[in-house]
């Protein structure tokens, strides 16, 4: 790598880190607005606020910041950012592009999982990331997990990401939607985790274009998901609906512990366990 290329790589890293931090701040502010505007069945509870906790990997290998809120709209929502670097284990190198040539890595990203109080409001996941080995690429996506699927919610959620995809590649939406459908599948249950979204990885040919797309994925999420929350969050729900929500959350736990690549990547690279398992719901049930 030439000195000019190395300098450009460092500039790119800094731009990605700044974007992930900015997106985190925008999402947290919007979610706190939802807590403030809520007038539904749990309105006697105080509005939630994010609590931030920093963590580090030690030995100057980076770290991150957890932002977790428990409130009256969100039973638990985490919006985490991290910037870490180090060396992949010999066993893990074969699974990561470019790591077989050089085991050193750098990774930054944002990861969000929201578990609403209301079973009528869909749970959601979103993450985007930038990883550098001897190669450099972007990945991420978002998917919606309702307890009771609603066609309008599904269409609006998918439509927001289709618009983001269509602005960057004619085949992006079809490719990334299928990738999401295939990825968020529970083979031991023979069922999908939710109603889908998009999932993409290894975008590495054009840094500027791929970064622009990744930013648009974050903006699409910030626009569409709060609107879905507002559509349902003030409506009353029943005990039976709550029980169905807890069972659905059990499926979420099964996927994240058995199949999720992000969970595995974090644990295999020495990440913060609490931040990695932030995605798990506060309560779940199995029939």
C-alpha positions in Angstrom: 0.0 0.0 0.0 1.4 3.4 -1.0 1.6 6.3 1.4 -1.1 8.1 -0.5 -3.4 5.1 -0.4 -2.8 4.7 3.3 -3.7 8.3 3.9 -6.9 8.0 1.9 -7.8 4.9 3.8 -7.4 6.8 7.1 -9.6 9.6 5.7 -12.3 7.1 4.7 -12.2 5.5 8.2 -12.7 8.8 9.9 -15.6 9.7 7.6 -17.3 6.4 8.3 -16.8 6.7 12.1 -18.2 10.3 12.1 -21.3 9.1 10.1 -22.1 6.2 12.4 -21.8 8.5 15.4 -24.1 11.1 13.7 -26.7 8.5 12.8 -26.6 7.2 16.4 -27.3 10.6 17.7 -30.2 11.2 15.2 -31.8 7.9 16.0 -31.6 8.3 19.8 -33.1 11.8 19.6 -36.0 10.6 17.4 -36.7 7.7 19.7 -36.7 9.9 22.7 -39.3 12.1 20.9 -41.5 9.0 20.5 -41.2 8.4 24.3 -42.3 12.1 24.8 -45.2 12.0 22.5 -46.7 8.7 23.7 -50.2 8.8 25.2 -51.1 5.1 25.2 -51.8 2.5 27.9 -48.5 3.0 29.7 -48.6 6.8 29.7 -48.3 6.9 33.5 -44.7 5.7 33.2 -41.9 8.2 32.8 -40.6 8.8 29.2 -37.5 6.7 28.6 -34.1 8.2 28.1 -30.9 6.7 26.6 -28.1 5.8 29.0 -24.7 5.7 27.4 -21.9 3.4 28.5 -18.4 3.4 27.0 -16.3 0.2 26.7 -12.9 -0.6 25.4 -11.0 -3.6 24.3 -7.8 -2.7 26.1 -4.3 -2.5 24.7 -5.3 0.5 22.5 -7.5 -1.8 20.3 -10.5 0.5 20.2 -13.9 0.2 21.8 -17.4 1.6 21.5 -20.4 3.1 23.2 -23.7 1.5 24.2 -26.9 3.6 24.2 -29.7 1.7 25.9 -33.2 2.9 26.7 -36.0 1.3 28.7 -39.2 3.3 28.5 -42.9 3.3 27.9 -42.7 2.9 24.1 -39.5 0.8 24.0 -39.3 -1.9 26.5 -35.6 -2.1 25.5 -33.8 -0.5 22.6 -30.0 -0.4 22.1 -28.2 1.8 19.6 -24.5 0.9 19.7 -21.5 2.2 17.9 -18.0 0.8 17.9 -14.6 1.3 16.3 -12.2 -1.6 16.9 -9.0 -3.0 15.4 -6.7 -5.9 16.1 -5.8 -9.3 14.6 -8.1 -12.1 13.6 -7.5 -15.5 15.1 -6.0 -18.0 12.8 -9.3 -20.0 12.8 -11.4 -16.9 11.9 -9.1 -15.6 9.1 -10.4 -17.9 6.5 -13.9 -16.6 6.9 -13.1 -12.9 6.3 -12.1 -11.4 2.9 -8.5 -10.3 2.8 -7.7 -11.7 6.2 -5.8 -14.7 4.8 -3.3 -12.2 3.3 -3.0 -10.1 6.4 -4.8 -10.9 9.7 -5.0 -7.3 10.9 -8.4 -5.7 10.8 -10.2 -2.4 11.5 -14.0 -2.3 11.9 -16.5 0.5 12.7 -20.3 0.5 12.6 -23.7 1.1 14.2 -26.0 -1.7 15.4 -29.6 -1.2 16.6 -32.3 -3.5 17.9 -35.6 -2.2 19.3 -38.1 -4.3 21.3 -41.2 -2.2 21.8 -43.6 -2.5 24.8 -46.6 -2.8 22.6 -47.1 -6.2 20.8 -48.7 -4.1 18.0 -45.5 -2.3 17.2 -43.0 -4.4 15.3 -39.5 -5.1 16.6 -36.7 -3.9 14.3 -33.0 -4.4 13.6 -30.6 -2.2 11.7 -26.9 -2.2 11.3 -24.3 -0.8 8.9 -20.5 -1.3 9.1 -17.2 -0.5 7.4 -14.5 -3.2 7.6 -10.9 -2.9 6.5 -8.5 -5.8 6.1 -6.2 -6.0 3.1 -9.6 -5.1 1.5 -12.2 -2.6 2.5 -16.0 -2.9 2.3 -19.4 -1.9 3.6 -22.2 -4.1 4.8 -25.4 -4.0 6.7 -29.2 -3.9 6.4 -32.4 -3.8 8.3 -35.3 -6.1 8.9 -38.7 -5.9 10.6 -40.1 -8.4 13.0 -43.8 -7.9 13.8 -45.8 -10.1 16.1 -48.9 -9.5 14.0 -47.8 -8.6 10.4 -49.5 -5.6 8.9 -49.5 -5.2 5.2 -49.2 -1.4 5.3 -46.2 -1.6 7.7 -44.5 -4.2 5.6 -45.0 -2.3 2.4 -43.9 1.0 3.8 -40.8 -0.6 5.4 -39.8 -2.4 2.3 -40.6 0.5 0.1 -38.3 2.8 2.0 -35.4 0.5 1.5 -36.3 -0.1 -2.1 -36.1 3.6 -2.8 -32.7 3.7 -1.2 -31.5 0.7 -3.2 -33.0 2.0 -6.5 -31.1 5.2 -6.2 -27.8 3.3 -6.2 -28.2 0.1 -8.3 -30.9 -1.3 -10.6 -30.4 -4.8 -9.1 -29.7 -3.8 -5.5 -33.2 -4.2 -4.1 -33.9 -7.6 -5.6 -30.5 -8.9 -4.6 -30.4 -7.5 -1.1 -34.1 -8.4 -0.3 -33.4 -12.0 -1.3 -30.2 -12.0 0.8 -32.2 -10.8 3.8 -35.0 -13.3 3.3 -32.4 -16.1 3.0 -30.3 -14.9 5.9 -33.0 -14.2 8.5 -34.4 -17.7 8.3 -34.7 -20.1 11.2 -33.9 -23.5 9.6 -34.7 -25.4 12.8 -38.2 -23.8 12.8 -38.6 -23.7 9.0 -39.8 -20.2 9.3 -38.7 -16.6 8.7 -37.7 -14.4 11.6 -39.9 -11.6 10.4 -41.2 -10.0 7.2 -37.9 -9.1 5.7 -35.9 -6.0 4.7 -32.5 -5.9 3.0 -29.1 -7.4 3.8 -25.9 -6.5 2.0 -22.2 -7.2 2.4 -18.8 -7.0 0.7 -19.5 -3.7 -1.2 -15.9 -2.8 -2.1 -15.5 -1.6 -5.7 -16.3 2.1 -5.3 -15.8 3.5 -1.8 -17.6 6.8 -2.3 -20.6 5.1 -3.9 -20.8 2.4 -1.3 -20.5 4.9 1.5 -23.3 7.0 0.0 -25.5 3.9 -0.2 -24.8 3.0 3.4 -25.7 6.5 4.5 -29.0 6.2 2.6 -29.8 2.9 4.3 -29.4 4.7 7.6 -31.5 7.6 6.5 -34.2 5.3 5.2 -34.4 3.6 8.6 -34.6 6.8 10.4 -37.4 8.0 8.3 -39.6 4.9 8.1 -39.4 3.1 11.4 -40.6 5.9 13.7 -43.6 6.4 11.4 -44.5 2.7 11.9 -44.2 3.1 15.7 -46.5 6.2 15.6 -49.0 4.2 13.6 -49.7 1.8 16.5 -48.0 2.8 19.7 -51.0 4.4 21.4 -53.4 1.5 20.8 -54.5 -0.8 23.6 -53.4 -4.5 23.5 -54.5 -7.6 25.3 -52.8 -10.1 27.6 -53.0 -12.7 24.8 -51.3 -10.3 22.4 -48.6 -9.8 25.0 -48.1 -13.5 25.3 -47.8 -13.9 21.6 -45.1 -11.1 21.6 -43.0 -13.0 24.2 -43.2 -16.2 22.1 -42.1 -14.3 19.0 -39.2 -12.8 21.0 -38.1 -16.3 21.8 -37.7 -16.9 18.1 -35.6 -13.7 18.0 -33.3 -15.1 20.7 -32.9 -18.4 18.9 -31.8 -16.7 15.7 -29.4 -14.3 17.3 -27.7 -17.0 19.4 -27.6 -19.8 16.8 -27.3 -18.1 13.5 -26.4 -14.4 13.6 -23.1 -13.5 12.0 -22.8 -10.2 13.8 -23.0 -12.0 17.2 -20.3 -14.4 16.1 -18.1 -11.7 14.6 -18.2 -9.7 17.8 -17.5 -12.6 20.1 -14.7 -13.9 17.8 -13.0 -10.5 17.7 -13.0 -9.8 21.5 -15.9 -7.4 21.5 -17.9 -6.3 24.5 -20.2 -9.1 25.5 -23.0 -6.8 26.8 -22.9 -4.8 23.7 -23.0 -7.9 21.4 -25.9 -9.4 23.3 -27.8 -6.1 23.5 -30.0 -7.4 20.7 -31.7 -9.9 23.1 -35.1 -8.9 24.4 -35.7 -8.1 28.1 -38.3 -10.8 28.3 -39.2 -13.8 26.1 -41.1 -17.0 26.4 -41.3 -20.5 24.9 -44.7 -22.3 24.8 
